[in-house]
Amino acid sequence: MRTNIILDDDLVDEALRISKIKTKKDLINKALLEFVENRKHLNLLDIAGKITFIQDYDYKSMREGK
């Protein structure tokens, strides 16, 4: 998707330097990927403590098809 945006040049330069990513396109894609992964992680934290687990559940037997 083509998009024209105005970015903070100093911030972009610092991000390029820190990440060692060569292009602005790759930098933006990486930033978006990390943003999405971070938000998904936060969503998992929202349910922490709200799920009860069966204490003697044997997940290994499920993997082995038993």
N, CA, C, O and CB atoms as a CASP TS submission, in Angstrom:
PFRMAT TS
TARGET T0000
AUTHOR 0000-0000-0000
METHOD Language model
MODEL 1
PARENT N/A
ATOM      1  N   MET     1       0.836  -1.162   0.000  1.00  0.00           N
ATOM      2  CA  MET     1       0.000   0.000   0.000  1.00  0.00           C
ATOM      3  C   MET     1       0.892   1.239   0.000  1.00  0.00           C
ATOM      4  O   MET     1       1.767   1.389   0.853  1.00  0.00           O
ATOM      5  CB  MET     1      -0.957  -0.010   1.208  1.00  0.00           C
ATOM      6  N   ARG     2       0.666   2.090  -0.932  1.00  0.00           N
ATOM      7  CA  ARG     2       1.440   3.331  -0.991  1.00  0.00           C
ATOM      8  C   ARG     2       0.813   4.369  -0.079  1.00  0.00           C
ATOM      9  O   ARG     2      -0.402   4.566  -0.078  1.00  0.00           O
ATOM     10  CB  ARG     2       1.523   3.863  -2.439  1.00  0.00           C
ATOM     11  N   THR     3       1.666   5.035   0.702  1.00  0.00           N
ATOM     12  CA  THR     3       1.199   6.059   1.619  1.00  0.00           C
ATOM     13  C   THR     3       2.256   7.146   1.713  1.00  0.00           C
ATOM     14  O   THR     3       3.452   6.862   1.785  1.00  0.00           O
ATOM     15  CB  THR     3       0.885   5.463   3.015  1.00  0.00           C
ATOM     16  N   ASN     4       1.811   8.367   1.714  1.00  0.00           N
ATOM     17  CA  ASN     4       2.720   9.486   1.943  1.00  0.00           C
ATOM     18  C   ASN     4       2.511   9.990   3.355  1.00  0.00           C
ATOM     19  O   ASN     4       1.398  10.354   3.735  1.00  0.00           O
ATOM     20  CB  ASN     4       2.497  10.625   0.907  1.00  0.00           C
ATOM     21  N   ILE     5       3.593  10.013   4.140  1.00  0.00           N
ATOM     22  CA  ILE     5       3.512  10.500   5.511  1.00  0.00           C
ATOM     23  C   ILE     5       4.727  11.364   5.811  1.00  0.00           C
ATOM     24  O   ILE     5       5.779  11.226   5.187  1.00  0.00           O
ATOM     25  CB  ILE     5       3.415   9.326   6.513  1.00  0.00           C
ATOM     26  N   ILE     6       4.562  12.238   6.758  1.00  0.00           N
ATOM     27  CA  ILE     6       5.671  13.072   7.216  1.00  0.00           C
ATOM     28  C   ILE     6       6.199  12.463   8.508  1.00  0.00           C
ATOM     29  O   ILE     6       5.469  12.324   9.490  1.00  0.00           O
ATOM     30  CB  ILE     6       5.226  14.568   7.427  1.00  0.00           C
ATOM     31  N   LEU     7       7.471  12.105   8.490  1.00  0.00           N
ATOM     32  CA  LEU     7       8.103  11.469   9.644  1.00  0.00           C
ATOM     33  C   LEU     7       9.100  12.414  10.288  1.00  0.00           C
ATOM     34  O   LEU     7       9.644  13.297   9.626  1.00  0.00           O
ATOM     35  CB  LEU     7       8.797  10.163   9.234  1.00  0.00           C
ATOM     36  N   ASP     8       9.335  12.233  11.555  1.00  0.00           N
ATOM     37  CA  ASP     8      10.351  12.981  12.281  1.00  0.00           C
ATOM     38  C   ASP     8      11.715  12.482  11.809  1.00  0.00           C
ATOM     39  O   ASP     8      12.094  11.345  12.089  1.00  0.00           O
ATOM     40  CB  ASP     8      10.185  12.818  13.838  1.00  0.00           C
ATOM     41  N   ASP     9      12.451  13.332  11.093  1.00  0.00           N
ATOM     42  CA  ASP     9      13.735  12.930  10.506  1.00  0.00           C
ATOM     43  C   ASP     9      14.729  12.445  11.553  1.00  0.00           C
ATOM     44  O   ASP     9      15.432  11.458  11.334  1.00  0.00           O
ATOM     45  CB  ASP     9      14.338  14.087   9.735  1.00  0.00           C
ATOM     46  N   ASP    10      14.792  13.134  12.688  1.00  0.00           N
ATOM     47  CA  ASP    10      15.736  12.733  13.734  1.00  0.00           C
ATOM     48  C   ASP    10      15.386  11.352  14.282  1.00  0.00           C
ATOM     49  O   ASP    10      16.269  10.532  14.533  1.00  0.00           O
ATOM     50  CB  ASP    10      15.748  13.768  14.875  1.00  0.00           C
ATOM     51  N   LEU    11      14.093  11.104  14.463  1.00  0.00           N
ATOM     52  CA  LEU    11      13.655   9.817  14.978  1.00  0.00           C
ATOM     53  C   LEU    11      13.940   8.696  13.982  1.00  0.00           C
ATOM     54  O   LEU    11      14.372   7.609  14.366  1.00  0.00           O
ATOM     55  CB  LEU    11      12.168   9.860  15.309  1.00  0.00           C
ATOM     56  N   VAL    12      13.698   8.966  12.713  1.00  0.00           N
ATOM     57  CA  VAL    12      13.971   7.970  11.666  1.00  0.00           C
ATOM     58  C   VAL    12      15.472   7.690  11.600  1.00  0.00           C
ATOM     59  O   VAL    12      15.889   6.534  11.523  1.00  0.00           O
ATOM     60  CB  VAL    12      13.447   8.462  10.280  1.00  0.00           C
ATOM     61  N   ASP    13      16.269   8.734  11.629  1.00  0.00           N
ATOM     62  CA  ASP    13      17.727   8.549  11.580  1.00  0.00           C
ATOM     63  C   ASP    13      18.231   7.728  12.767  1.00  0.00           C
ATOM     64  O   ASP    13      19.087   6.857  12.608  1.00  0.00           O
ATOM     65  CB  ASP    13      18.434   9.911  11.554  1.00  0.00           C
ATOM     66  N   GLU    14      17.701   8.007  13.946  1.00  0.00           N
ATOM     67  CA  GLU    14      18.112   7.255  15.134  1.00  0.00           C
ATOM     68  C   GLU    14      17.678   5.794  15.026  1.00  0.00           C
ATOM     69  O   GLU    14      18.441   4.887  15.361  1.00  0.00           O
ATOM     70  CB  GLU    14      17.522   7.894  16.407  1.00  0.00           C
ATOM     71  N   ALA    15      16.458   5.573  14.561  1.00  0.00           N
ATOM     72  CA  ALA    15      15.950   4.201  14.415  1.00  0.00           C
ATOM     73  C   ALA    15      16.771   3.431  13.383  1.00  0.00           C
ATOM     74  O   ALA    15      17.076   2.257  13.591  1.00  0.00           O
ATOM     75  CB  ALA    15      14.458   4.212  14.005  1.00  0.00           C
ATOM     76  N   LEU    16      17.126   4.066  12.289  1.00  0.00           N
ATOM     77  CA  LEU    16      17.958   3.418  11.271  1.00  0.00           C
ATOM     78  C   LEU    16      19.329   3.061  11.848  1.00  0.00           C
ATOM     79  O   LEU    16      19.859   1.978  11.601  1.00  0.00           O
ATOM     80  CB  LEU    16      18.119   4.335  10.035  1.00  0.00           C
ATOM     81  N   ARG    17      19.882   3.980  12.610  1.00  0.00           N
ATOM     82  CA  ARG    17      21.207   3.754  13.204  1.00  0.00           C
ATOM     83  C   ARG    17      21.158   2.617  14.223  1.00  0.00           C
ATOM     84  O   ARG    17      22.012   1.730  14.205  1.00  0.00           O
ATOM     85  CB  ARG    17      21.726   5.044  13.875  1.00  0.00           C
ATOM     86  N   ILE    18      20.172   2.639  15.099  1.00  0.00           N
ATOM     87  CA  ILE    18      20.071   1.630  16.151  1.00  0.00           C
ATOM     88  C   ILE    18      19.765   0.253  15.578  1.00  0.00           C
ATOM     89  O   ILE    18      20.336  -0.748  16.012  1.00  0.00           O
ATOM     90  CB  ILE    18      18.999   2.023  17.157  1.00  0.00           C
ATOM     91  N   SER    19      18.862   0.207  14.602  1.00  0.00           N
ATOM     92  CA  SER    19      18.406  -1.078  14.066  1.00  0.00           C
ATOM     93  C   SER    19      19.346  -1.652  13.018  1.00  0.00           C
ATOM     94  O   SER    19      19.333  -2.855  12.755  1.00  0.00           O
ATOM     95  CB  SER    19      17.034  -0.925  13.472  1.00  0.00           C
ATOM     96  N   LYS    20      20.160  -0.789  12.421  1.00  0.00           N
ATOM     97  CA  LYS    20      21.037  -1.177  11.308  1.00  0.00           C
ATOM     98  C   LYS    20      20.225  -1.603  10.076  1.00  0.00           C
ATOM     99  O   LYS    20      20.743  -2.285   9.192  1.00  0.00           O
ATOM    100  CB  LYS    20      21.971  -2.323  11.744  1.00  0.00           C
ATOM    101  N   ILE    21      18.958  -1.196  10.027  1.00  0.00           N
ATOM    102  CA  ILE    21      18.114  -1.428   8.851  1.00  0.00           C
ATOM    103  C   ILE    21      18.492  -0.389   7.812  1.00  0.00           C
ATOM    104  O   ILE    21      18.765   0.762   8.152  1.00  0.00           O
ATOM    105  CB  ILE    21      16.578  -1.351   9.205  1.00  0.00           C
ATOM    106  N   LYS    22      18.510  -0.783   6.560  1.00  0.00           N
ATOM    107  CA  LYS    22      19.043   0.076   5.501  1.00  0.00           C
ATOM    108  C   LYS    22      18.026   1.041   4.898  1.00  0.00           C
ATOM    109  O   LYS    22      18.402   2.141   4.492  1.00  0.00           O
ATOM    110  CB  LYS    22      19.601  -0.773   4.418  1.00  0.00           C
ATOM    111  N   THR    23      16.756   0.664   4.828  1.00  0.00           N
ATOM    112  CA  THR    23      15.785   1.512   4.133  1.00  0.00           C
ATOM    113  C   THR    23      14.655   1.937   5.070  1.00  0.00           C
ATOM    114  O   THR    23      14.339   1.252   6.043  1.00  0.00           O
ATOM    115  CB  THR    23      15.209   0.776   2.913  1.00  0.00           C
ATOM    116  N   LYS    24      14.060   3.078   4.751  1.00  0.00           N
ATOM    117  CA  LYS    24      12.921   3.557   5.540  1.00  0.00           C
ATOM    118  C   LYS    24      11.750   2.597   5.417  1.00  0.00           C
ATOM    119  O   LYS    24      11.030   2.368   6.389  1.00  0.00           O
ATOM    120  CB  LYS    24      12.501   4.969   5.090  1.00  0.00           C
ATOM    121  N   LYS    25      11.552   2.035   4.236  1.00  0.00           N
ATOM    122  CA  LYS    25      10.458   1.084   4.025  1.00  0.00           C
ATOM    123  C   LYS    25      10.611  -0.112   4.968  1.00  0.00           C
ATOM    124  O   LYS    25       9.658  -0.495   5.646  1.00  0.00           O
ATOM    125  CB  LYS    25      10.422   0.608   2.546  1.00  0.00           C
ATOM    126  N   ASP    26      11.802  -0.697   5.011  1.00  0.00           N
ATOM    127  CA  ASP    26      12.047  -1.843   5.892  1.00  0.00           C
ATOM    128  C   ASP    26      11.906  -1.446   7.363  1.00  0.00           C
ATOM    129  O   ASP    26      11.411  -2.225   8.178  1.00  0.00           O
ATOM    130  CB  ASP    26      13.449  -2.427   5.636  1.00  0.00           C
ATOM    131  N   LEU    27      12.341  -0.241   7.691  1.00  0.00           N
ATOM    132  CA  LEU    27      12.238   0.251   9.058  1.00  0.00           C
ATOM    133  C   LEU    27      10.770   0.375   9.482  1.00  0.00           C
ATOM    134  O   LEU    27      10.402  -0.051  10.576  1.00  0.00           O
ATOM    135  CB  LEU    27      12.951   1.608   9.191  1.00  0.00           C
ATOM    136  N   ILE    28       9.944   0.952   8.625  1.00  0.00           N
ATOM    137  CA  ILE    28       8.525   1.121   8.933  1.00  0.00           C
ATOM    138  C   ILE    28       7.844  -0.238   9.051  1.00  0.00           C
ATOM    139  O   ILE    28       7.037  -0.447   9.957  1.00  0.00           O
ATOM    140  CB  ILE    28       7.831   1.976   7.854  1.00  0.00           C
ATOM    141  N   ASN    29       8.160  -1.161   8.148  1.00  0.00           N
ATOM    142  CA  ASN    29       7.569  -2.499   8.222  1.00  0.00           C
ATOM    143  C   ASN    29       7.954  -3.201   9.519  1.00  0.00           C
ATOM    144  O   ASN    29       7.119  -3.853  10.147  1.00  0.00           O
ATOM    145  CB  ASN    29       8.005  -3.343   7.022  1.00  0.00           C
ATOM    146  N   LYS    30       9.208  -3.069   9.917  1.00  0.00           N
ATOM    147  CA  LYS    30       9.674  -3.679  11.178  1.00  0.00           C
ATOM    148  C   LYS    30       8.967  -3.039  12.367  1.00  0.00           C
ATOM    149  O   LYS    30       8.556  -3.730  13.299  1.00  0.00           O
ATOM    150  CB  LYS    30      11.214  -3.529  11.328  1.00  0.00           C
ATOM    151  N   ALA    31       8.830  -1.731  12.331  1.00  0.00           N
ATOM    152  CA  ALA    31       8.158  -1.024  13.430  1.00  0.00           C
ATOM    153  C   ALA    31       6.701  -1.454  13.540  1.00  0.00           C
ATOM    154  O   ALA    31       6.196  -1.648  14.645  1.00  0.00           O
ATOM    155  CB  ALA    31       8.242   0.499  13.228  1.00  0.00           C
ATOM    156  N   LEU    32       6.024  -1.604  12.409  1.00  0.00           N
ATOM    157  CA  LEU    32       4.628  -2.043  12.428  1.00  0.00           C
ATOM    158  C   LEU    32       4.505  -3.467  12.951  1.00  0.00           C
ATOM    159  O   LEU    32       3.598  -3.774  13.725  1.00  0.00           O
ATOM    160  CB  LEU    32       4.019  -1.946  11.029  1.00  0.00           C
ATOM    161  N   LEU    33       5.414  -4.333  12.528  1.00  0.00           N
ATOM    162  CA  LEU    33       5.404  -5.718  13.000  1.00  0.00           C
ATOM    163  C   LEU    33       5.600  -5.775  14.517  1.00  0.00           C
ATOM    164  O   LEU    33       4.873  -6.481  15.215  1.00  0.00           O
ATOM    165  CB  LEU    33       6.503  -6.537  12.288  1.00  0.00           C
ATOM    166  N   GLU    34       6.573  -5.037  15.016  1.00  0.00           N
ATOM    167  CA  GLU    34       6.820  -5.015  16.456  1.00  0.00           C
ATOM    168  C   GLU    34       5.639  -4.420  17.215  1.00  0.00           C
ATOM    169  O   GLU    34       5.317  -4.877  18.312  1.00  0.00           O
ATOM    170  CB  GLU    34       8.089  -4.225  16.762  1.00  0.00           C
ATOM    171  N   PHE    35       4.991  -3.407  16.646  1.00  0.00           N
ATOM    172  CA  PHE    35       3.825  -2.803  17.269  1.00  0.00           C
ATOM    173  C   PHE    35       2.698  -3.823  17.409  1.00  0.00           C
ATOM    174  O   PHE    35       2.089  -3.942  18.472  1.00  0.00           O
ATOM    175  CB  PHE    35       3.351  -1.594  16.457  1.00  0.00           C
ATOM    176  N   VAL    36       2.426  -4.558  16.328  1.00  0.00           N
ATOM    177  CA  VAL    36       1.355  -5.555  16.347  1.00  0.00           C
ATOM    178  C   VAL    36       1.678  -6.662  17.343  1.00  0.00           C
ATOM    179  O   VAL    36       0.810  -7.065  18.117  1.00  0.00           O
ATOM    180  CB  VAL    36       1.139  -6.148  14.940  1.00  0.00           C
ATOM    181  N   GLU    37       2.905  -7.157  17.334  1.00  0.00           N
ATOM    182  CA  GLU    37       3.299  -8.213  18.274  1.00  0.00           C
ATOM    183  C   GLU    37       3.179  -7.729  19.718  1.00  0.00           C
ATOM    184  O   GLU    37       2.746  -8.477  20.595  1.00  0.00           O
ATOM    185  CB  GLU    37       4.741  -8.678  17.990  1.00  0.00           C
ATOM    186  N   ASN    38       3.560  -6.490  19.958  1.00  0.00           N
ATOM    187  CA  ASN    38       3.486  -5.917  21.300  1.00  0.00           C
ATOM    188  C   ASN    38       2.033  -5.810  21.756  1.00  0.00           C
ATOM    189  O   ASN    38       1.722  -6.127  22.904  1.00  0.00           O
ATOM    190  CB  ASN    38       4.161  -4.535  21.335  1.00  0.00           C
ATOM    191  N   ARG    39       1.146  -5.368  20.875  1.00  0.00           N
ATOM    192  CA  ARG    39      -0.275  -5.248  21.223  1.00  0.00           C
ATOM    193  C   ARG    39      -0.896  -6.617  21.492  1.00  0.00           C
ATOM    194  O   ARG    39      -1.716  -6.751  22.400  1.00  0.00           O
ATOM    195  CB  ARG    39      -1.043  -4.537  20.098  1.00  0.00           C
ATOM    196  N   LYS    40      -0.522  -7.623  20.727  1.00  0.00           N
ATOM    197  CA  LYS    40      -1.031  -8.973  20.963  1.00  0.00           C
ATOM    198  C   LYS    40      -0.579  -9.463  22.328  1.00  0.00           C
ATOM    199  O   LYS    40      -1.344 -10.101  23.051  1.00  0.00           O
ATOM    200  CB  LYS    40      -0.557  -9.943  19.858  1.00  0.00           C
ATOM    201  N   HIS    41       0.648  -9.166  22.675  1.00  0.00           N
ATOM    202  CA  HIS    41       1.180  -9.547  23.980  1.00  0.00           C
ATOM    203  C   HIS    41       0.394  -8.863  25.090  1.00  0.00           C
ATOM    204  O   HIS    41       0.069  -9.494  26.096  1.00  0.00           O
ATOM    205  CB  HIS    41       2.675  -9.191  24.084  1.00  0.00           C
ATOM    206  N   LEU    42       0.084  -7.585  24.921  1.00  0.00           N
ATOM    207  CA  LEU    42      -0.686  -6.859  25.922  1.00  0.00           C
ATOM    208  C   LEU    42      -2.076  -7.471  26.077  1.00  0.00           C
ATOM    209  O   LEU    42      -2.597  -7.549  27.189  1.00  0.00           O
ATOM    210  CB  LEU    42      -0.794  -5.375  25.544  1.00  0.00           C
ATOM    211  N   ASN    43      -2.675  -7.902  24.974  1.00  0.00           N
ATOM    212  CA  ASN    43      -3.991  -8.526  25.047  1.00  0.00           C
ATOM    213  C   ASN    43      -3.945  -9.808  25.866  1.00  0.00           C
ATOM    214  O   ASN    43      -4.895 -10.107  26.590  1.00  0.00           O
ATOM    215  CB  ASN    43      -4.520  -8.816  23.645  1.00  0.00           C
ATOM    216  N   LEU    44      -2.877 -10.562  25.769  1.00  0.00           N
ATOM    217  CA  LEU    44      -2.734 -11.773  26.579  1.00  0.00           C
ATOM    218  C   LEU    44      -2.617 -11.426  28.060  1.00  0.00           C
ATOM    219  O   LEU    44      -3.126 -12.150  28.916  1.00  0.00           O
ATOM    220  CB  LEU    44      -1.508 -12.582  26.127  1.00  0.00           C
ATOM    221  N   LEU    45      -1.948 -10.325  28.354  1.00  0.00           N
ATOM    222  CA  LEU    45      -1.805  -9.917  29.747  1.00  0.00           C
ATOM    223  C   LEU    45      -3.152  -9.501  30.335  1.00  0.00           C
ATOM    224  O   LEU    45      -3.351  -9.602  31.546  1.00  0.00           O
ATOM    225  CB  LEU    45      -0.796  -8.768  29.867  1.00  0.00           C
ATOM    226  N   ASP    46      -4.077  -9.036  29.500  1.00  0.00           N
ATOM    227  CA  ASP    46      -5.403  -8.642  29.974  1.00  0.00           C
ATOM    228  C   ASP    46      -6.164  -9.817  30.570  1.00  0.00           C
ATOM    229  O   ASP    46      -6.994  -9.628  31.459  1.00  0.00           O
ATOM    230  CB  ASP    46      -6.207  -8.033  28.838  1.00  0.00           C
ATOM    231  N   ILE    47      -5.893 -11.028  30.092  1.00  0.00           N
ATOM    232  CA  ILE    47      -6.634 -12.184  30.589  1.00  0.00           C
ATOM    233  C   ILE    47      -5.896 -12.931  31.695  1.00  0.00           C
ATOM    234  O   ILE    47      -6.385 -13.944  32.194  1.00  0.00           O
ATOM    235  CB  ILE    47      -6.925 -13.129  29.455  1.00  0.00           C
ATOM    236  N   ALA    48      -4.740 -12.443  32.073  1.00  0.00           N
ATOM    237  CA  ALA    48      -3.964 -13.088  33.134  1.00  0.00           C
ATOM    238  C   ALA    48      -4.776 -13.132  34.422  1.00  0.00           C
ATOM    239  O   ALA    48      -5.345 -12.127  34.847  1.00  0.00           O
ATOM    240  CB  ALA    48      -2.627 -12.348  33.365  1.00  0.00           C
ATOM    241  N   GLY    49      -4.819 -14.298  35.029  1.00  0.00           N
ATOM    242  CA  GLY    49      -5.539 -14.468  36.268  1.00  0.00           C
ATOM    243  C   GLY    49      -7.027 -14.732  36.092  1.00  0.00           C
ATOM    244  O   GLY    49      -7.728 -14.979  37.074  1.00  0.00           O
ATOM    245  N   LYS    50      -7.515 -14.684  34.871  1.00  0.00           N
ATOM    246  CA  LYS    50      -8.934 -14.896  34.607  1.00  0.00           C
ATOM    247  C   LYS    50      -9.225 -16.300  34.084  1.00  0.00           C
ATOM    248  O   LYS    50     -10.384 -16.679  33.919  1.00  0.00           O
ATOM    249  CB  LYS    50      -9.431 -13.870  33.617  1.00  0.00           C
ATOM    250  N   ILE    51      -8.175 -17.060  33.828  1.00  0.00           N
ATOM    251  CA  ILE    51      -8.325 -18.413  33.303  1.00  0.00           C
ATOM    252  C   ILE    51      -7.909 -19.395  34.390  1.00  0.00           C
ATOM    253  O   ILE    51      -6.861 -19.235  35.015  1.00  0.00           O
ATOM    254  CB  ILE    51      -7.476 -18.618  32.003  1.00  0.00           C
ATOM    255  N   THR    52      -8.728 -20.402  34.608  1.00  0.00           N
ATOM    256  CA  THR    52      -8.344 -21.440  35.565  1.00  0.00           C
ATOM    257  C   THR    52      -7.872 -22.664  34.785  1.00  0.00           C
ATOM    258  O   THR    52      -8.431 -23.011  33.745  1.00  0.00           O
ATOM    259  CB  THR    52      -9.534 -21.806  36.519  1.00  0.00           C
ATOM    260  N   PHE    53      -6.857 -23.293  35.300  1.00  0.00           N
ATOM    261  CA  PHE    53      -6.272 -24.449  34.648  1.00  0.00           C
ATOM    262  C   PHE    53      -6.530 -25.700  35.473  1.00  0.00           C
ATOM    263  O   PHE    53      -6.607 -25.640  36.701  1.00  0.00           O
ATOM    264  CB  PHE    53      -4.768 -24.246  34.432  1.00  0.00           C
ATOM    265  N   ILE    54      -6.662 -26.818  34.800  1.00  0.00           N
ATOM    266  CA  ILE    54      -6.806 -28.106  35.470  1.00  0.00           C
ATOM    267  C   ILE    54      -5.413 -28.510  35.959  1.00  0.00           C
ATOM    268  O   ILE    54      -4.481 -28.636  35.164  1.00  0.00           O
ATOM    269  CB  ILE    54      -7.432 -29.202  34.507  1.00  0.00           C
ATOM    270  N   GLN    55      -5.284 -28.710  37.249  1.00  0.00           N
ATOM    271  CA  GLN    55      -3.965 -28.954  37.839  1.00  0.00           C
ATOM    272  C   GLN    55      -3.278 -30.205  37.299  1.00  0.00           C
ATOM    273  O   GLN    55      -2.063 -30.196  37.099  1.00  0.00           O
ATOM    274  CB  GLN    55      -4.095 -29.067  39.330  1.00  0.00           C
ATOM    275  N   ASP    56      -4.035 -31.291  37.056  1.00  0.00           N
ATOM    276  CA  ASP    56      -3.413 -32.543  36.630  1.00  0.00           C
ATOM    277  C   ASP    56      -3.508 -32.767  35.116  1.00  0.00           C
ATOM    278  O   ASP    56      -3.358 -33.895  34.646  1.00  0.00           O
ATOM    279  CB  ASP    56      -4.056 -33.706  37.356  1.00  0.00           C
ATOM    280  N   TYR    57      -3.753 -31.711  34.363  1.00  0.00           N
ATOM    281  CA  TYR    57      -3.855 -31.817  32.910  1.00  0.00           C
ATOM    282  C   TYR    57      -2.505 -32.226  32.320  1.00  0.00           C
ATOM    283  O   TYR    57      -1.482 -31.610  32.618  1.00  0.00           O
ATOM    284  CB  TYR    57      -4.333 -30.479  32.296  1.00  0.00           C
ATOM    285  N   ASP    58      -2.506 -33.255  31.492  1.00  0.00           N
ATOM    286  CA  ASP    58      -1.268 -33.775  30.909  1.00  0.00           C
ATOM    287  C   ASP    58      -1.190 -33.374  29.437  1.00  0.00           C
ATOM    288  O   ASP    58      -1.649 -34.103  28.558  1.00  0.00           O
ATOM    289  CB  ASP    58      -1.189 -35.323  31.061  1.00  0.00           C
ATOM    290  N   TYR    59      -0.606 -32.215  29.185  1.00  0.00           N
ATOM    291  CA  TYR    59      -0.507 -31.722  27.815  1.00  0.00           C
ATOM    292  C   TYR    59       0.412 -32.587  26.958  1.00  0.00           C
ATOM    293  O   TYR    59       0.257 -32.637  25.738  1.00  0.00           O
ATOM    294  CB  TYR    59      -0.011 -30.291  27.815  1.00  0.00           C
ATOM    295  N   LYS    60       1.355 -33.259  27.581  1.00  0.00           N
ATOM    296  CA  LYS    60       2.285 -34.103  26.810  1.00  0.00           C
ATOM    297  C   LYS    60       1.566 -35.277  26.181  1.00  0.00           C
ATOM    298  O   LYS    60       1.905 -35.686  25.070  1.00  0.00           O
ATOM    299  CB  LYS    60       3.421 -34.611  27.703  1.00  0.00           C
ATOM    300  N   SER    61       0.578 -35.827  26.869  1.00  0.00           N
ATOM    301  CA  SER    61      -0.173 -36.941  26.290  1.00  0.00           C
ATOM    302  C   SER    61      -0.965 -36.485  25.068  1.00  0.00           C
ATOM    303  O   SER    61      -1.175 -37.262  24.137  1.00  0.00           O
ATOM    304  CB  SER    61      -1.119 -37.552  27.337  1.00  0.00           C
ATOM    305  N   MET    62      -1.407 -35.223  25.068  1.00  0.00           N
ATOM    306  CA  MET    62      -2.121 -34.689  23.910  1.00  0.00           C
ATOM    307  C   MET    62      -1.185 -34.608  22.699  1.00  0.00           C
ATOM    308  O   MET    62      -1.600 -34.876  21.571  1.00  0.00           O
ATOM    309  CB  MET    62      -2.710 -33.294  24.231  1.00  0.00           C
ATOM    310  N   ARG    63       0.049 -34.244  22.932  1.00  0.00           N
ATOM    311  CA  ARG    63       1.027 -34.157  21.844  1.00  0.00           C
ATOM    312  C   ARG    63       1.333 -35.518  21.248  1.00  0.00           C
ATOM    313  O   ARG    63       1.570 -35.641  20.046  1.00  0.00           O
ATOM    314  CB  ARG    63       2.310 -33.518  22.340  1.00  0.00           C
ATOM    315  N   GLU    64       1.326 -36.531  22.088  1.00  0.00           N
ATOM    316  CA  GLU    64       1.640 -37.884  21.637  1.00  0.00           C
ATOM    317  C   GLU    64       0.422 -38.593  21.062  1.00  0.00           C
ATOM    318  O   GLU    64       0.537 -39.705  20.548  1.00  0.00           O
ATOM    319  CB  GLU    64       2.211 -38.694  22.781  1.00  0.00           C
ATOM    320  N   GLY    65      -0.750 -37.956  21.146  1.00  0.00           N
ATOM    321  CA  GLY    65      -1.974 -38.545  20.602  1.00  0.00           C
ATOM    322  C   GLY    65      -2.563 -39.629  21.463  1.00  0.00           C
ATOM    323  O   GLY    65      -3.296 -40.483  20.964  1.00  0.00           O
ATOM    324  N   LYS    66      -2.259 -39.620  22.755  1.00  0.00           N
ATOM    325  CA  LYS    66      -2.764 -40.661  23.659  1.00  0.00           C
ATOM    326  C   LYS    66      -4.127 -40.303  24.177  1.00  0.00           C
ATOM    327  O   LYS    66      -4.711 -41.060  24.952  1.00  0.00           O
ATOM    328  CB  LYS    66      -1.811 -40.881  24.824  1.00  0.00           C
TER
END
